[in-house]
Amino acid sequence: MKVMRRDDMDFATLPNILTAIRVLVAPLVVWLLFQKTHTTDIIAAFTFGAAALTDYFDGYYARKMKVESIFGKLMDPLADKFLVVSCLCMLQELDRIHPVIVILLICREMAITGLRALASSEGLIIAASGSAKWKTAIQMVALPFMVAKEPFLGIPYWFPVGQGLLYLSLFFSLWTAKDYVVDFFKAIAAKRRERRMKKKELRALRKLRKTTGR
């Protein structure tokens, strides 16, 4: 199968469209939750779940089609945060989650986003760890369970299961935050050692040239 090369400024790719859908779904979930009815809660839960699935498929098709874009690099991680943070805030508004949990989860995301931006400015890339991916996956399952809240399809335990999963995701969030910080300082230390070695080699080369007259 021949893969077409695209301009990295091109928006019209399937992965980007899926990412854009995820961004647009966030305010829809908020609106549905503001209605405060059992029916709209169920619709919001399924809407959130469908949007969460696009996170897998946009990455899958981006790899399969070998397409990367500036929009995708910027918005793919932000789309997840828009969806999760919007839902967390609404669950707090509906008194289904303690404010401290929301504060911890949002502050963790802000801190890690800032840390990765700082690493990028230093020419470093801190990849998401396996534990961080598990954290995101658990949150994407926990939140629609908490959104549905009331018994559905004869199953009465949606909310407590979602609550338990959210606490588990909080543990992973704080644990992986530690990993990001450690990886960041290790990478910075390694980069500085590399710079010092290059400076030493450059000084040695200059000294050699002066000695040999070349």
ZIWOVEN-V357428 format. One line per field, one symbol per residue. ss: DSSP state (a for helix, b for strand, c for the rest). phi: phi as a letter, one per 30 degrees, with the letter a starting at -180 (. if undefined). A space follows every 50 residues. Layout:
ss->???
phi->???
//
This chain:
ss->cccccccccccccaaaaaaaaaaaaaaaaaaaaacccaaaaaaaaaaaaa aaaaaaaaaaaaaaaccccaaaaaaaaaaaaaaaaaaaaaaaacccccaa aaaaaaaaaaaaaaaaaaaaaccccccccaaaaaaaaaaaaaaaaaaacc cbccbccaaaaaaaaaaaaaaaaaaaaaaaaaaaaaaaaaaaaaaaaaaa aaaaaaaaaaaacc
phi->.dcddbddcdcdbeeddddddddddedddddddddhbddddddddddddd dddddddddddddddhbbbdeddddedddddedddeddddddedicbded dddddddddddddddddddddcicccddddddddedddddddddddddid ebhiccceddddddddddddeddddddedddddddddddddddddddddd ddddddddddddic
//
